């Protein structure tokens, strides 16, 4: 699902805040989507689009196009098992997602054949991770708790925390340089830290949603 933006203006790119699980791992909670109208461009299988479900102009969804047929357009969330229960017409499509903003990063969202290939690679990576993680997990967590690798980080690239005020509370990002390596979402007490960066972070020293002061942490 998506929310938090005005209605589509022809000829403009529209930022929208993403929420919900249906497009994981392509999108994450709090991603800012940049939507571009199709105009004269051809809609392709593999594009990620924003649309109004038939008969509901006040609701908007972002899913991937899985088929373009004479009867209509079929969509599906990347994290969903089934296709959506409707056929879309051109008038119900707001536009195509072309970029996503994550903190300071601007990530391009590919469509068409390249978009389908990227999705297949992400899914394959997740399957491999699911099989390998149980074997390496005990050693990984031991290494993270030991703090051995934290001592090796140069001072100039040590992580820092920045905060954003959202409508539902304060969201915090853990940064190394311009890269977001962790998030604390509004209302959550647990940091989500990307592997392998947990090896270099003292998680107990990170601020919580109740902390007022934000500083550098390592």
C-alpha positions as CSV (number, residue, x, y, z in Angstrom):
1,X,0.0,0.0,0.0
2,X,1.0,3.6,-0.4
3,X,0.0,6.9,1.2
4,X,1.0,10.4,2.0
5,X,0.9,12.3,-1.3
6,X,-1.4,14.5,-3.4
7,X,-3.2,13.3,-6.5
8,X,-1.2,12.8,-9.7
9,X,-0.4,16.0,-11.7
10,X,0.2,15.3,-15.4
11,X,3.8,15.8,-16.5
12,X,5.3,15.7,-13.0
13,X,7.2,13.2,-10.8
14,X,5.3,12.5,-7.6
15,X,6.9,11.4,-4.3
16,X,4.9,8.9,-2.3
17,X,5.7,7.3,1.1
18,X,5.5,3.5,0.9
19,X,4.0,1.4,3.6
20,X,3.0,-2.3,3.8
21,X,4.7,-5.7,3.1
22,X,3.4,-6.5,-0.3
23,X,6.4,-5.2,-2.3
24,X,9.2,-6.6,-0.1
25,X,12.1,-7.0,-0.8
26,X,11.9,-4.3,-3.6
27,X,10.6,-1.6,-1.2
28,X,11.0,-1.1,2.5
29,X,8.7,0.6,5.0
30,X,9.2,4.4,4.8
31,X,10.7,4.4,1.3
32,X,9.9,7.5,-0.7
33,X,8.7,6.5,-4.2
34,X,9.2,8.8,-7.2
35,X,6.4,8.1,-9.7
36,X,6.5,9.2,-13.3
37,X,3.5,9.3,-15.7
38,X,3.7,7.0,-18.7
39,X,2.7,9.7,-21.2
40,X,3.6,8.1,-24.6
41,X,5.8,5.3,-23.1
42,X,4.7,1.7,-23.5
43,X,3.7,-0.1,-20.3
44,X,5.8,-3.3,-20.0
45,X,5.6,-6.5,-18.0
46,X,8.0,-6.1,-15.1
47,X,7.2,-2.4,-14.5
48,X,6.3,-1.3,-11.0
49,X,3.3,0.9,-11.2
50,X,1.0,3.0,-8.9
51,X,-2.7,2.5,-9.7
52,X,-6.2,2.9,-8.4
53,X,-8.0,-0.4,-8.0
54,X,-11.1,-0.5,-10.2
55,X,-14.0,1.4,-8.6
56,X,-11.9,3.0,-5.8
57,X,-10.5,6.3,-6.9
58,X,-9.5,7.2,-3.3
59,X,-7.2,4.2,-2.9
60,X,-3.8,3.7,-4.5
61,X,-1.6,0.6,-4.6
62,X,1.9,-0.1,-5.9
63,X,2.5,-3.5,-7.5
64,X,4.4,-5.0,-10.4
65,X,2.9,-5.7,-13.9
66,X,3.0,-9.4,-14.5
67,X,1.0,-9.5,-17.8
68,X,-0.4,-7.1,-20.4
69,X,-3.4,-8.6,-22.2
70,X,-6.1,-7.3,-24.5
71,X,-8.6,-7.6,-21.7
72,X,-6.5,-5.6,-19.2
73,X,-3.3,-5.3,-17.1
74,X,-2.6,-7.9,-14.4
75,X,-0.5,-7.0,-11.4
76,X,1.0,-8.7,-8.4
77,X,3.0,-7.7,-5.3
78,X,6.5,-8.9,-5.2
79,X,5.9,-10.5,-1.8
80,X,2.4,-11.9,-2.6
81,X,1.7,-15.4,-3.7
82,X,-1.3,-14.6,-5.9
83,X,-2.0,-12.0,-8.6
84,X,-4.3,-9.2,-7.8
85,X,-8.1,-9.9,-8.3
86,X,-8.7,-7.3,-11.0
87,X,-7.8,-6.2,-14.5
88,X,-6.6,-2.7,-14.9
89,X,-7.3,-0.2,-17.6
90,X,-5.1,2.7,-18.7
91,X,-7.2,5.3,-16.9
92,X,-6.6,3.6,-13.5
93,X,-2.8,3.8,-13.7
94,X,-1.2,6.8,-12.0
95,X,2.4,6.1,-13.3
96,X,5.5,4.0,-13.0
97,X,7.9,4.0,-10.0
98,X,11.3,5.1,-11.4
99,X,13.3,5.8,-8.2
100,X,13.1,5.2,-4.5
101,X,14.7,7.4,-1.8
102,X,16.3,5.7,1.2
103,X,17.8,8.3,3.5
104,X,20.4,10.0,1.4
105,X,20.4,7.4,-1.4
106,X,18.4,7.5,-4.6
107,X,17.9,4.0,-6.0
108,X,16.7,3.4,-9.5
109,X,13.7,1.0,-9.9
110,X,14.1,-0.9,-13.2
111,X,11.1,-2.0,-15.2
112,X,10.5,-4.4,-18.1
113,X,12.9,-7.3,-18.7
114,X,15.6,-5.8,-16.5
115,X,13.1,-5.3,-13.6
116,X,12.0,-9.0,-13.8
117,X,15.7,-10.1,-13.8
118,X,16.5,-7.9,-10.8
119,X,13.5,-9.4,-8.9
120,X,14.6,-12.9,-9.7
121,X,18.2,-12.2,-8.5
122,X,16.8,-10.7,-5.2
123,X,14.6,-13.8,-4.6
124,X,17.5,-16.1,-5.4
125,X,19.7,-14.3,-2.9
126,X,17.0,-14.5,-0.2
127,X,16.7,-18.3,-0.8
128,X,20.4,-18.8,-0.5
129,X,20.6,-16.6,2.5
130,X,17.8,-18.7,4.2
131,X,19.8,-21.9,3.7
132,X,23.2,-20.5,4.6
133,X,22.3,-18.3,7.5
134,X,21.5,-21.1,10.0
135,X,25.0,-22.6,9.5
136,X,26.8,-19.3,9.9
137,X,24.5,-17.5,12.4
138,X,26.1,-18.7,15.7
139,X,29.5,-17.6,14.6
140,X,28.2,-14.3,13.3
141,X,26.4,-13.4,16.5
142,X,29.4,-14.5,18.6
143,X,31.6,-12.2,16.5
144,X,29.2,-9.3,16.8
145,X,29.0,-9.7,20.6
146,X,32.8,-9.9,21.0
147,X,33.3,-6.4,19.6
148,X,36.6,-7.5,18.0
149,X,35.9,-5.9,14.6
150,X,34.6,-2.7,16.0
151,X,38.1,-1.7,17.1
152,X,39.3,-1.9,13.5
153,X,37.0,0.9,12.2
154,X,38.8,4.1,11.4
155,X,37.4,7.2,13.2
156,X,36.6,8.9,10.0
157,X,34.1,6.3,8.9
158,X,32.5,5.4,12.2
159,X,28.7,5.2,12.0
160,X,26.4,8.1,13.0
161,X,22.6,8.3,13.7
162,X,20.3,10.8,12.1
163,X,16.6,11.3,12.9
164,X,13.6,12.2,10.9
165,X,10.2,13.4,12.3
166,X,7.4,11.4,10.7
167,X,3.7,11.8,11.2
168,X,3.6,8.7,13.5
169,X,6.8,9.5,15.4
170,X,10.6,9.7,15.0
171,X,12.4,7.5,12.6
172,X,16.2,7.0,12.9
173,X,18.8,5.9,10.4
174,X,22.2,4.5,11.2
175,X,24.6,5.8,8.6
176,X,28.2,5.0,7.4
177,X,29.1,7.7,4.9
178,X,26.1,8.1,2.7
179,X,24.8,4.6,3.2
180,X,21.9,3.6,5.4
181,X,23.0,0.4,7.3
182,X,20.2,0.4,9.9
183,X,16.8,1.8,10.8
184,X,14.7,2.3,13.9
185,X,11.1,2.8,12.8
186,X,8.6,4.9,14.8
187,X,7.2,2.9,17.8
188,X,9.8,0.2,17.5
189,X,12.4,-0.7,20.2
190,X,14.6,-2.9,18.0
191,X,17.1,-1.6,15.4
192,X,17.1,-3.3,12.0
193,X,20.7,-3.5,11.0
194,X,21.9,-4.9,7.7
195,X,24.4,-7.7,7.7
196,X,27.4,-7.7,8.0
197,X,27.3,-4.2,9.7
198,X,26.1,-5.6,13.0
199,X,29.7,-6.9,13.4
200,X,30.9,-3.2,13.7
201,X,28.1,-1.8,15.8
202,X,27.6,-1.8,19.6
203,X,23.9,-2.1,19.4
204,X,23.5,-1.4,23.2
205,X,24.9,2.1,22.7
206,X,22.4,3.0,20.0
207,X,19.7,5.5,20.9
208,X,16.0,4.5,21.2
209,X,12.9,6.4,20.2
210,X,12.8,7.9,23.6
211,X,16.3,9.5,23.5
212,X,16.3,13.2,22.8
213,X,20.0,13.6,22.0
214,X,21.4,12.2,18.8
215,X,25.1,11.8,18.4
216,X,27.7,9.5,16.8
217,X,27.8,5.9,17.9
218,X,30.3,3.1,17.3
